[in-house]
Structure formats: C-alpha cells, structure tokens
Amino acid sequence: MKKPLLLAITAALFFTAAQGLRAEEIVKNDLIPVKIYIASHDDVYKFNALGVNIEELREGYIETRITRVKYDELTSLGWKVEPREEERADPKIISEYHGYNWITVLLDSIHAAHPGITKKISYGKSYNGHDLWAFLITSQPDSILNKAEVRLAGNIHGDEVVGTEMLLGIMDSLTNFYDSVPEITDLVNTREIWFIPTLNPDGNLAGVRYNGHNEDLNRDFPVPDGGTNNGFVADIEPETQAFINYWSSKRVVLSLNYHGGALVANYPWDYTLVRCPDDLLAREVSLGYARLNTPMYTETYDYDNDGLADSGVVDGADWYVVRGSLQDWSYHATSGLDVTVECSVNKTPPKNQLPTFWNDNRNSLMYFIRQAGWGLQGIVTDSLTGLPINWASVVPFGIDKPVYTDTIGDYHRMLMTDQYDLIFTAVGYHEKWASDIRVKIDSVTNLDMQLAPILITGIVSDSAGGIPIPGALVEIVGLRSDTTDSTGVYLMRWNQDDHYSLKASAAGYTTVIYDSLKFENDSTINFSLSTDSGVAGKPGVNVFITRLEQPFPNPGRSEVHIRYQLAAAGPAVLEIYDISGRRIKSLPQGSVPAGAVRTFTWDGSDQSGKNVPAGVYFCRLAAGGMTKIRRMIMLK
Ligand SMILES: [Zn+2]
C-alpha cells in the first residue's frame, strides 16, 4: 500500500531540525533594492534602454536593484523610485519546506530505495561551495539509450520554493509507482527524466532570491543576441557556468524551470519581442501545462496587457523583457524548449497549502514529461557502416531550429501536428531530405535515416609513365589519411564544413599538396607525382561540385538571380518556398551539363504568375539526388 505522497516524504525524514535556514552571509555590493513605479504596462519596455534589469513586475511598479547613481538618474528623469526591503523569505515558513540540506538527504534516500532507476550527480558547485544536484529517473540510468530527455528544475530564485516541492512530489510518484502504474512505468522506461530541485543552493539556504555572490542567476546566462544583461552582471556565476557546461552536451528536448510570484507558463523568447522559431509549439506546450492547472488556466491577471484572457500562458517578452534567462539560453544554445513556470502568486505560502499546489501541478508535470517524447524521433546512421552519427542535425523545413542526434544517433523533435519536409545533415555526409512526413503533437512518428558519407577518391600515378603508385600516402591534412591500393587508388571520407589541404607523398617522389579545397559532394582528385629528381607533378584535377550560390541581389526588389552548377550532368529543378515551407513555384531547368554555371532569374511571381508578398523565401536546387537551399529576402 502506498502512503499519500507528502506524508511519505515527511516520514522519510527523521531530523527536520537544523534544516532550511542556515544564515548565509550574502556579499553586499552597492546595489539598492527599489520599487520603480510605472504608469502603464508600456513602461516596462523602457527599462532595457535605461540599463535597468526588471526582477519582478508587480501591479503598478517593478522591483529591481540599482546603484545610487542610477537611482539619481532615474529620479531626475521623472521616474518615481523608492527603496524597498530586501526580500527574504519568512524563516518560520521556509523552514517547513525542504531546504537544500534536506533535499540532499532526500535525494540519497530516494536513490537508496530505488537504485535501479535513479542516479544522483553533482554537476558543479555554487558560489558558496554547495553541490549542484541533478537527479535522474529512468530505467537503466547508467546506459545511453534511445530516450527523450526532459529536465525539470526549480528554485533558481532561492526564495521561490513551491516548485521545488512539486519536483520532489513527482520524483516520489515516479519512483514509488514505477512498478504499479503502467503509465509511470512507460514514462520512466522511455524518457530520461532529470530533476534539479534547486538551481541555487546558496539562495535556498539563505531564503533569498540571489546566490551567495548576490547575483540573480536568472539574469546571468548568455543572451541569444550575444549582448550582455544591461551591464549588471560582469562575470558568469559558478552556478550558471556549471549548468552551461553540463547541459550543453545533453540533448534535452523539453524542460521547465519553476518560479514563484505569479501564476503563468512563460515561453521563449524572454529577451526580444520577436517570436521564437517554435512559437506555436512553445505556446501549445505551455497551454498543455496550464490547461491541467485550473488556477493557472483561469487566472484573470492580464500578463501581456493585451486585454485578452491569457489562459495561463504568456510569451516571455510580452510580459516583460528579461535578458539572460535560463529559458532563453536553453532554447537558443541547446534547442531544448524551456518553459518558465510561475506556479504560485505567493512565493512562500504556508505549508498546509502545499497539497493544493500539488493537486494543481501533478497532472501538468505528467503531461510535460509525456510531451517530451512525442513528435518525431528516429536514429541517424552511416549508410556504409551502419554506425550511429552523433551531432547530425534535423531541421523541419521552414522552422529555423535544428535538433541534434545523441551519441547513439537518436533524435527527438517535438512538432505541431502537420506535414513536414525534414532536412538531415552532418559533417562528412550528404544532406538528405525526407518529404511529406506526417507528425502529430500527441503521438510518436518514427523516422530513421541513413546518411551517405561524402567521399573523395583518385589515383596517384607516376608523372612520367602514368603508372599507378601503390602504397602512396594521401592525407587530408589534420583530418585523416589513406594509403593507395595496388591500383594506386585512395578513398577517404571528406568533411564539407571547411577548407582542407590534400597531400600525396610516396617514397622517391616529390610531395604534392593542394591547398584550400572545399567540396560539398563526392569528388575525384588525381595526383601525378614526379620523381625527386624531376620537375614537380602537375595536378590532375577535374572536379565539379553541385552548388547553389546566394541569390543576388539580396534583398531583391523586382527580381533575383539564382546561379548554380551541377557536379554531374542531368536534370535540375529549382523551387521557391515561402517562410512557412509552402512551395510557391517550381522551375524545371531541363538537362544541365556537368560544371556549366547556369543563372536563372526569378521575377517574384508564384506558379500562377501572381506577385508574391515581400518576405523571406527559400530557393531549393534539386539535382542528382541532392538538394541545396538558400534563403533570400524579397522586398516590394
Ligand atoms: Zn523567479
């Protein structure tokens, strides 16, 4: 028989004293906590330019910390600024929550009870030297398997503690009901479910927002536009750096991080009003969370101030702009869609309200874990060896956000229900398309893909008599090498990502090097070597590559010119697509000779001859079983 959840957690811990609050001395600098009053929601968009970093947006004012100089500057500009008390959670209340030390013990006890499906790791240390715990729940936690990775984190603001309790709750459910509830068995077997109950041990222990260095960790991540966070944070904090180091190498599909102070699921981007490439999906997944959380779904506060019901979700920057959030970094740098879940208006409600919060969030969390493994998935392998390809990229045409394969070649791509063309690429391989793939948001479409390596071959021969030279060494300098066989032939994989030098040498012959070669297709390069005493060999190069140049002018006004070349003679087709991936024109080119450079002029009309609207378009060249794509902008 299973005990009720929260009771079970409490009963597992015998020593509740000495938990929670250890009064950490927060390093003070010269930042003053203030309220800045605003007249309307539009005012929140002025703070970026003022170099002010919004910490919380409240009704009628923002909360932040500023220097004395900034204080005077804002006041002189007419802003009403007043000091406020530094937030600090009520020690009595917060000690009833699972503080950092308690969490540490709890993770050990869950692992001890369920060693076969859990693993606890430290991915780094906080500013004050506390371990940053991540906890994995999955079957065979020490094996790398074809599973979607999902990350559930919280407490990056040390005083926002409700989310941590929700995470501990779902961890308890997943482990205790693994054997008895089929859905949980399935999720634990088919997902890697990672937990970070507290991203900020220093703040958690002190009951404050910041880490031990008095920095806001959710303003500390690299901003996708490469800029800084309003100059507030000079260095990356150890918690942030450790997070980046550890999670950059993972392929997290979906993640959330819990906050408190509001009741809304906030999706990328935080740093810009521009919509993220997966805007529809990000909104849908956030809605999926909110729909199952009645107070969130029915919350009446209008976060984006558009006069419409939010249904519990908001685009981050529509609420207010945040530069340096974990959410934006995660989606930008790792393609892991991250949702900021504000799960309680009151950051530290009394403990007796936690069962209600658990009730409100439990199904949402289950939905979220489920969602991470839905959509498109498959394994990408090398067509010659059958081995998995790591870091192969998978892009749905028209959505500018690749996901990447893991070390065993598996990828997972959540997508809205629709039909997609998928582009598979990897360094050293021919690009490959899969067309008209039907994907649904609430089930799994499997699509395995084999990629063919790009090969370079040729004969090394004696320049005098044309006799093949066996045993000659041919090197792609810095990459790999091959030795010619008895017929003088070498064969190697080629990487299309950069320029390489190709070098042939044989005993008694003068070495020949071709510098700065770049091929995107299979190529042949022959070497003609002369004996050491003779003159240098002449290159026997006769190589054409299939290429599609950047259309010009770009942007174009009434027309653009599209230039291309084929590696081998054959039919070619140029097609124009719009930003949503819809083909708007097909331009068959007939049969084209190898190596001939052809230019085609597109007049900006669609198949029916109608002028297309201004916008971003893609030109796609298909010939000889391969495709090339260029993006162009059409102005009108
Ligand atoms: Zn927060």
Boltz pocket constraint, residues with backbone or C-beta under 6 A from the ligand:
constraints:
  - pocket:
      binder: B
      contacts: [[A, 55], [A, 157], [A, 160], [A, 218], [A, 258], [A, 259], [A, 260], [A, 261]]
      max_distance: 6.0
